[in-house]
């Protein structure tokens, strides 16, 4: 299936009422070498950012450093333990030249647009609750004021789980995203400043507030953070795990691009700051799918794989959104019309078994599909047997899946910057529900390694059989085909995430 051209997949919101067809560190024992800005060679091209991948070790070899300088590059930061070096260069042949150097495993440009990336039009906006809508919400005893509008909490039994526990403040989740407004009254009580940073350049910036989005930037990360850990404090909404800590790791630049160097930095920062679970509701720009037969794309996959694996080895569970194009990620071919999204995109047919959506399809990453208010796969959600691990509420058009009263919208309610609340939808919104459940599992089993937390997440999920036939809009035509069994299939993976099981088993 071909998707409309757009920048975001995970990080997309739509106004209520519209059918959603498509959506949106340094370790104590790890050296992130300081930028050693060697003078760049004379070059004819625009300044671009690159990743150079070498053997993991204790520093960049003098041989490779000299080669980078000769090729017109300057080192921004080096993550020595995983062998990933972030370099800037205006030499259009930099990657080609550096790939010939002994000791370099792979190298490639992380973008097509010059530094900084060119601005593009944002896709969709949240539906912000009016003051009147906020005032009209009728909460029951023990509920936060807007909780009656959150049909997604009982859908995963989070309301029942909260009767047992709200989660442990010793557990920290990190939202690797567009930034988090930690001044929001639903987020401030649980915000972990020490685990927060701005990774946009590829090198962590811990300046106070650097993790916040500007007024012109996407509210996406703030919404996600609130879905996970909005405090149960008599204000606004309630998160899936309202007793855990939440950190913001900003990786999207002001134009909304999630580039490889920033994503690598995000995972490495999480690994070095004892983050238990990361939320990754994005794909790594500029390629929706990265094909390893392309040397640039291969380098990007290599770099992010190294970083995500390192984080998991340090105890972090990495959870990622499946995407919003209704793609079957287990099919033989997919037409990708939007890559590179910072250059000149064109239709290309790829094999998703050979070309990866990162971090979604990386080894060890928990991949999340979205469901609507009726518990069916959301109209937009990607799927695929053997790719989807678990499903959770991400919303859908109210016309397709209408919630039971008093909820009125089929989308997901959460915080927005500036002390507001609003509705968004996408696998972006499904992923934080799974992250919240994983945080509750970690709260219940504080010594569990990442592998056990993932195993419990799958084992405790509520098995959800295939929807067959799947005709979400009721027009008599099958919109997607679900393969697999009642216990494991392409729509829902091992099932729908279960918060109550997370705190009782």
C-alpha positions as CSV (number, residue, x, y, z in Angstrom):
1,X,0.0,0.0,0.0
2,X,1.2,3.5,-0.8
3,X,1.1,6.1,1.9
4,X,0.7,9.9,1.3
5,X,3.9,11.8,1.4
6,X,4.6,13.3,4.8
7,X,7.4,13.8,7.3
8,X,6.0,11.9,10.4
9,X,4.7,8.4,10.7
10,X,4.7,7.8,14.4
11,X,4.6,11.4,15.4
12,X,1.4,12.4,13.7
13,X,-1.8,13.6,15.3
14,X,-5.2,14.3,13.5
15,X,-8.1,16.5,14.4
16,X,-11.0,14.6,16.0
17,X,-13.6,13.5,13.6
18,X,-11.3,12.8,10.7
19,X,-10.6,9.2,9.6
20,X,-7.0,8.4,10.4
21,X,-5.6,6.8,7.3
22,X,-2.0,7.5,8.1
23,X,-0.1,9.1,10.9
24,X,3.5,10.1,14.2
25,X,25.4,9.9,28.2
26,X,27.6,9.2,29.0
27,X,28.1,6.0,30.9
28,X,30.3,5.8,33.9
29,X,32.4,3.2,32.0
30,X,31.9,4.7,28.6
31,X,33.9,7.5,27.0
32,X,32.0,9.8,24.7
33,X,35.1,11.5,23.4
34,X,35.0,15.3,23.3
35,X,34.6,16.9,19.9
36,X,38.1,17.4,18.5
37,X,37.2,19.8,15.7
38,X,39.9,19.3,13.1
39,X,39.9,21.8,10.3
40,X,37.9,20.5,7.4
41,X,39.5,20.1,4.0
42,X,38.3,22.4,1.2
43,X,35.0,21.1,0.0
44,X,32.4,21.8,-2.6
45,X,29.3,20.4,-1.0
46,X,27.0,21.5,1.8
47,X,27.9,20.6,5.4
48,X,26.3,17.2,6.3
49,X,26.4,14.9,9.3
50,X,27.8,11.4,9.1
51,X,28.2,8.3,11.3
52,X,31.5,6.4,11.0
53,X,31.3,3.0,12.6
54,X,34.5,1.3,13.8
55,X,35.4,-1.5,16.2
56,X,34.3,-0.8,19.8
57,X,37.1,0.1,22.0
58,X,38.5,2.8,24.3
59,X,38.9,5.6,21.8
60,X,39.2,6.5,18.1
61,X,42.5,5.3,16.8
62,X,45.0,8.0,15.6
63,X,44.8,6.3,12.2
64,X,41.1,6.8,11.8
65,X,41.2,10.3,13.3
66,X,43.8,11.4,10.8
67,X,41.8,9.8,8.0
68,X,38.6,11.7,9.0
69,X,40.6,15.0,9.1
70,X,42.2,14.3,5.7
71,X,38.7,13.6,4.2
72,X,37.5,17.0,5.4
73,X,35.6,15.8,8.5
74,X,35.5,17.1,12.1
75,X,34.5,14.8,15.0
76,X,31.5,16.0,17.0
77,X,31.4,13.1,19.5
78,X,32.6,9.5,19.6
79,X,30.7,6.8,21.5
80,X,33.8,4.6,21.9
81,X,32.2,1.6,23.6
82,X,30.0,1.0,20.6
83,X,32.4,2.3,18.0
84,X,30.1,5.1,16.6
85,X,31.7,8.4,15.6
86,X,29.6,11.4,14.7
87,X,31.3,13.6,12.1
88,X,30.5,16.8,10.2
89,X,31.9,17.4,6.7
90,X,31.3,19.5,3.7
91,X,33.1,17.1,1.4
92,X,30.5,15.4,-0.8
93,X,32.8,12.3,-1.1
94,X,33.5,12.1,2.6
95,X,31.6,8.8,3.2
96,X,33.0,7.2,0.0
97,X,36.6,8.1,1.1
98,X,36.3,7.1,4.7
99,X,34.8,3.7,3.9
100,X,38.1,2.8,2.3
101,X,40.0,3.4,5.5
102,X,41.3,0.4,7.3
103,X,39.4,-0.1,10.6
104,X,36.2,1.5,9.3
105,X,33.3,-0.9,9.3
106,X,30.7,1.4,7.7
107,X,30.1,5.1,7.2
108,X,27.2,7.1,5.8
109,X,25.4,10.5,5.7
110,X,22.7,10.7,8.2
111,X,20.7,13.3,6.1
112,X,20.3,14.7,2.6
113,X,19.5,18.3,3.6
114,X,22.3,20.7,4.7
115,X,22.9,21.5,8.4
116,X,20.4,22.6,9.7
117,X,17.7,20.6,7.9
118,X,15.2,22.5,5.7
119,X,11.9,23.1,7.3
120,X,8.8,21.2,6.1
121,X,5.1,21.5,6.9
122,X,4.0,19.7,10.1
123,X,1.3,17.1,9.5
124,X,-1.8,17.4,11.6
125,X,-2.4,19.0,15.0
126,X,-3.9,17.7,18.2
127,X,-7.4,18.6,19.2
128,X,-7.0,20.8,22.3
129,X,-9.6,20.5,25.0
130,X,-11.3,23.8,25.7
131,X,-11.7,25.2,29.2
132,X,-15.4,24.3,29.0
133,X,-14.7,20.7,28.0
134,X,-12.2,20.4,30.9
135,X,-14.8,21.8,33.3
136,X,-17.6,19.6,32.1
137,X,-15.7,16.3,32.8
138,X,-17.4,14.4,35.6
139,X,-14.9,12.3,37.5
140,X,-15.8,9.6,40.0
141,X,-14.2,9.4,43.4
142,X,-10.5,8.5,43.2
143,X,-10.3,9.6,39.5
144,X,-8.3,12.5,38.1
145,X,-10.7,15.1,36.5
146,X,-10.2,14.0,32.9
147,X,-9.9,10.3,33.6
148,X,-13.5,9.5,32.5
149,X,-12.5,10.5,29.0
150,X,-9.6,8.0,29.0
151,X,-11.2,4.9,27.6
152,X,-7.7,3.6,27.0
153,X,-7.0,3.0,30.7
154,X,-9.7,0.4,31.3
155,X,-8.9,-1.1,27.8
156,X,-5.7,-2.4,29.3
157,X,-7.0,-2.7,32.9
158,X,-4.8,0.1,34.1
159,X,-7.6,1.5,36.3
160,X,-7.7,-1.9,38.1
161,X,-3.9,-2.0,38.3
162,X,-3.9,1.4,40.1
163,X,-5.9,-0.1,42.9
164,X,-2.9,-2.3,43.6
165,X,0.0,0.1,42.8
166,X,0.8,3.2,40.8
167,X,4.3,2.0,40.1
168,X,7.6,2.6,41.8
169,X,9.4,5.9,41.9
170,X,12.6,3.8,41.6
171,X,11.6,3.0,38.0
172,X,12.5,5.6,35.3
173,X,11.1,5.7,31.7
174,X,12.6,7.9,29.1
175,X,10.7,9.5,26.2
176,X,13.1,9.7,23.2
177,X,11.1,12.2,21.2
178,X,10.4,15.8,20.3
179,X,11.0,17.1,23.9
180,X,9.0,17.0,27.1
181,X,7.4,20.0,28.9
182,X,8.4,19.1,32.4
183,X,6.5,22.2,33.7
184,X,3.1,20.7,32.9
185,X,1.2,20.0,36.1
186,X,0.6,16.4,35.1
187,X,4.3,15.7,34.4
188,X,6.2,17.9,36.8
189,X,5.6,15.7,39.9
190,X,7.2,12.7,38.3
191,X,9.9,14.3,36.1
192,X,13.5,13.1,36.3
193,X,15.8,15.9,35.4
194,X,18.9,14.0,36.0
195,X,18.0,11.5,33.3
196,X,16.9,14.2,30.8
197,X,18.9,15.8,28.0
198,X,18.9,17.3,24.5
199,X,20.6,14.9,22.0
200,X,19.7,16.7,18.8
201,X,23.3,17.4,17.8
202,X,24.4,13.8,18.6
203,X,26.1,15.0,21.8
204,X,24.1,15.3,25.0
205,X,23.3,18.8,26.2
206,X,22.2,18.9,29.9
207,X,21.5,22.7,30.1
208,X,18.4,23.1,32.3
209,X,15.3,22.9,30.1
210,X,17.1,21.8,27.0
211,X,14.8,18.8,26.8
212,X,11.7,21.0,26.4
213,X,10.0,21.7,23.0
214,X,9.8,25.3,21.9
215,X,6.4,26.8,21.2
216,X,7.0,26.2,17.5
217,X,7.9,22.5,18.0
218,X,5.7,19.4,18.1
219,X,3.8,18.6,21.4
220,X,4.3,14.9,20.6
221,X,6.8,14.1,23.3
222,X,4.8,15.8,26.0
223,X,1.7,13.9,25.1
224,X,3.6,10.6,25.1
225,X,5.2,11.3,28.5
226,X,1.8,12.0,30.1
227,X,0.3,8.9,28.7
228,X,3.0,6.9,30.5
229,X,3.4,8.7,33.8
230,X,0.9,11.6,34.3
231,X,0.7,11.9,38.0
232,X,-2.5,10.8,39.8
233,X,-2.7,14.2,41.6
234,X,-6.2,15.5,41.1
235,X,-5.2,17.3,37.9
236,X,-5.9,16.5,34.3
237,X,-5.3,12.9,33.2
238,X,-3.8,9.8,34.7
239,X,-0.9,7.9,33.2
240,X,-0.6,4.1,32.8
241,X,2.1,4.1,35.5
242,X,1.5,7.3,37.4
243,X,3.9,6.5,40.2
244,X,7.1,6.0,38.1
245,X,9.6,8.7,37.0
246,X,9.7,10.0,33.4
247,X,12.6,11.7,31.6
248,X,12.7,13.6,28.4
249,X,15.5,12.9,25.8
250,X,15.0,15.3,23.0
251,X,16.2,13.9,19.6
252,X,14.0,15.8,17.1
253,X,15.5,19.0,15.6
254,X,13.4,22.1,15.3
255,X,12.2,21.0,11.9
256,X,11.0,17.7,13.3
257,X,13.6,15.3,12.0
258,X,14.9,12.4,14.0
259,X,18.4,11.9,12.7
260,X,20.7,9.0,13.4
261,X,23.3,10.8,15.5
262,X,20.5,12.1,17.8
263,X,18.9,8.7,18.2
264,X,22.2,7.0,18.9
265,X,22.9,9.7,21.6
266,X,19.4,9.1,23.0
267,X,20.0,5.4,23.5
268,X,23.4,5.9,24.9
269,X,22.2,8.6,27.3
270,X,19.4,6.2,28.5
271,X,21.9,3.4,29.0
272,X,24.2,5.6,31.1
273,X,21.4,7.0,33.4
274,X,19.8,3.8,34.6
275,X,16.7,4.2,32.4
276,X,14.5,1.1,32.7
277,X,12.3,1.6,29.6
278,X,12.6,3.9,26.5
279,X,9.6,5.0,24.4
280,X,10.4,5.4,20.7
281,X,7.4,6.7,18.8
282,X,9.2,7.7,15.6
283,X,11.2,6.4,12.7
284,X,14.8,7.5,12.1
285,X,14.9,10.0,9.3
286,X,15.4,10.4,6.4
287,X,14.7,6.9,5.3
288,X,11.5,5.1,6.3
289,X,13.2,1.8,5.4
290,X,17.0,1.5,5.4
291,X,18.3,-1.0,2.9
292,X,21.7,-2.6,3.7
293,X,22.7,-2.8,0.1
294,X,23.0,1.0,0.2
295,X,26.3,1.9,2.0
296,X,24.8,5.0,3.6
297,X,21.7,3.3,4.9
298,X,23.7,0.3,6.1
299,X,25.8,2.6,8.3
300,X,22.7,4.2,9.8
301,X,21.2,0.7,10.7
302,X,24.6,-0.3,12.1
303,X,24.9,2.8,14.3
304,X,21.4,2.6,15.8
305,X,21.6,-1.2,16.2
306,X,24.8,-0.8,18.2
307,X,23.3,1.9,20.5
308,X,19.9,0.1,21.1
309,X,21.7,-3.2,21.9
310,X,24.1,-1.5,24.2
311,X,21.2,0.1,26.1
312,X,19.5,-3.3,26.5
313,X,22.7,-4.8,27.8
314,X,22.7,-2.1,30.4
315,X,19.1,-3.1,31.5
316,X,16.9,-0.9,29.3
317,X,13.8,-2.2,27.6
318,X,13.4,-0.4,24.2
319,X,9.8,-0.1,22.9
320,X,9.0,1.3,19.5
321,X,5.9,2.1,17.4
322,X,5.1,0.0,14.4
323,X,4.0,2.9,12.1
324,X,0.8,4.3,10.7
325,X,0.6,3.4,7.0
326,X,-1.4,0.1,7.2
327,X,1.7,-1.7,5.9
328,X,2.1,-5.4,6.3
329,X,5.7,-5.5,7.5
330,X,5.9,-9.2,6.9
331,X,4.9,-8.9,3.2
332,X,7.3,-9.5,0.3
333,X,7.3,-5.9,-0.8
334,X,6.2,-2.4,0.2
335,X,6.1,0.8,-1.9
336,X,7.8,3.6,0.1
337,X,7.0,6.9,-1.5
338,X,8.4,9.3,1.1
339,X,12.2,8.5,1.3
340,X,14.4,10.4,1.7
341,X,12.0,12.8,3.4
342,X,14.5,15.6,3.6
343,X,15.5,15.4,0.0
344,X,13.7,14.4,-3.2
345,X,11.6,11.3,-2.4
346,X,10.4,8.9,-5.0
347,X,8.5,5.7,-5.1
348,X,10.7,2.7,-4.4
349,X,9.7,-0.9,-3.8
350,X,11.5,-2.5,-0.9
351,X,11.5,-5.9,0.8
352,X,10.9,-5.3,4.5
353,X,12.8,-8.4,5.3
354,X,15.9,-6.7,3.9
355,X,15.2,-3.1,4.5
356,X,14.5,-2.0,8.1
357,X,12.4,0.6,9.7
358,X,14.6,1.7,12.6
359,X,14.4,1.4,15.5
360,X,11.1,-0.5,15.0
361,X,12.5,-3.6,13.3
362,X,15.8,-3.8,15.2
363,X,16.7,-7.0,17.2
364,X,15.5,-6.8,20.8
365,X,13.1,-3.9,20.3
366,X,9.5,-4.4,21.4
367,X,7.3,-3.5,18.4
368,X,3.8,-2.1,19.1
369,X,0.7,-2.1,17.0
370,X,-2.3,0.2,17.7
371,X,-5.9,-0.7,18.7
372,X,-9.0,1.5,18.9
373,X,-11.8,1.9,21.4
374,X,-13.5,-1.4,20.2
375,X,-10.2,-3.3,20.7
376,X,-9.7,-3.8,16.9
377,X,-6.5,-3.0,15.0
378,X,-6.6,0.7,14.3
379,X,-7.3,1.6,10.7
380,X,-3.9,3.1,10.2
381,X,-1.7,0.7,12.2
382,X,1.1,-1.3,10.5
383,X,1.0,-5.0,11.2
384,X,2.8,-8.2,10.3
385,X,3.2,-11.7,11.7
386,X,6.6,-12.1,13.4
387,X,7.1,-8.3,13.5
388,X,4.4,-7.1,15.9
389,X,5.1,-8.1,19.5
390,X,2.2,-6.6,21.4
391,X,-0.8,-4.2,20.8
392,X,-2.2,-1.4,22.9
393,X,-4.7,1.5,22.5
394,X,-3.5,4.2,20.1
395,X,-6.9,5.4,19.0
396,X,-8.8,5.5,15.8
397,X,-11.4,7.5,14.0
398,X,-14.5,7.8,16.3
399,X,-16.5,6.9,13.2
400,X,-14.7,3.5,13.1
401,X,-14.3,2.7,16.8
402,X,-16.5,4.8,19.1
403,X,-15.8,4.5,22.8
404,X,-18.4,3.8,25.5
405,X,-19.7,6.9,27.4
406,X,-18.6,9.1,29.1
407,X,-15.7,9.0,26.7
408,X,-16.6,10.9,23.5
409,X,-13.5,10.6,21.3
410,X,-11.9,7.6,19.8
411,X,-8.5,9.3,20.1
412,X,-6.1,9.3,23.0
413,X,-6.2,12.1,25.6
414,X,-3.0,13.4,27.1
415,X,-1.1,16.5,28.2
416,X,0.1,19.2,25.8
417,X,2.7,21.8,26.4
418,X,1.6,24.9,28.3
419,X,-0.6,23.2,30.8
420,X,-3.1,22.0,28.2
421,X,-4.6,18.6,27.3
422,X,-5.7,17.3,23.9
423,X,-6.4,14.3,21.7
424,X,-3.9,12.5,19.5
425,X,-3.8,9.2,17.7
426,X,-1.3,6.8,16.1
427,X,1.0,3.9,17.0
428,X,2.8,6.8,18.7
429,X,0.1,6.7,21.3
430,X,0.0,2.9,21.6
431,X,3.7,2.6,22.4
432,X,3.5,4.6,25.7
433,X,0.8,2.3,26.9
434,X,3.1,-0.6,26.5
435,X,6.0,1.4,28.0
436,X,3.7,2.1,31.0
437,X,2.9,-1.6,31.4
438,X,6.6,-2.5,31.2
439,X,7.3,0.1,33.9
440,X,4.7,-1.6,36.1
441,X,6.3,-4.9,35.5
442,X,9.7,-3.5,36.5
443,X,8.1,-2.0,39.6
444,X,6.7,-5.4,40.5
445,X,9.9,-7.2,39.7
446,X,12.6,-4.6,40.5
447,X,15.6,-6.9,39.9
448,X,14.3,-8.3,36.5
449,X,16.7,-7.8,33.6
450,X,15.4,-6.4,30.3
451,X,15.0,-9.8,28.8
452,X,12.7,-10.9,31.7
453,X,10.6,-7.7,31.6
454,X,10.0,-8.4,27.9
455,X,9.2,-12.0,28.5
456,X,6.6,-11.1,31.2
457,X,5.2,-8.4,28.9
458,X,4.4,-10.9,26.2
459,X,3.4,-13.7,28.6
460,X,1.0,-11.5,30.5
461,X,-0.6,-9.9,27.4
462,X,-4.2,-10.7,26.9
463,X,-4.4,-13.0,23.8
464,X,-6.3,-11.3,21.0
465,X,-7.3,-13.4,18.0
466,X,-7.3,-12.2,14.5
467,X,-10.0,-9.9,13.3
468,X,-11.3,-11.8,10.2
469,X,-12.5,-10.4,8.0
470,X,-11.1,-7.0,8.8
471,X,-13.3,-4.3,7.2
472,X,-12.8,-1.4,9.5
473,X,-14.8,1.1,7.5
474,X,-17.7,-1.2,6.7
475,X,-17.6,-0.8,2.9
476,X,-17.6,-4.5,2.3
477,X,-13.9,-4.7,1.3
478,X,-11.2,-6.4,3.4
479,X,-8.8,-3.7,4.5
480,X,-6.0,-6.0,5.8
481,X,-5.4,-9.7,6.3
482,X,-4.4,-11.0,9.7
483,X,-2.2,-14.1,9.8
484,X,-1.4,-16.3,12.8
485,X,-3.2,-17.9,15.7
486,X,-5.3,-16.7,18.6
487,X,-2.3,-16.5,20.8
488,X,0.2,-14.9,18.3
489,X,-0.7,-13.1,15.1
490,X,0.2,-10.2,12.8
491,X,-2.4,-7.7,14.2
492,X,-1.9,-8.0,17.9
493,X,1.3,-10.0,18.4
494,X,1.2,-11.9,21.7
495,X,-1.9,-9.9,22.6
496,X,-3.1,-6.7,24.1
497,X,-0.9,-5.3,26.9
498,X,-2.4,-6.0,30.4
499,X,-1.5,-3.6,33.2
500,X,-3.4,-5.6,35.9
501,X,-1.4,-8.7,35.1
502,X,1.8,-6.6,35.3
503,X,1.2,-5.8,39.0
504,X,-0.4,-9.1,40.1
505,X,1.7,-11.8,38.4
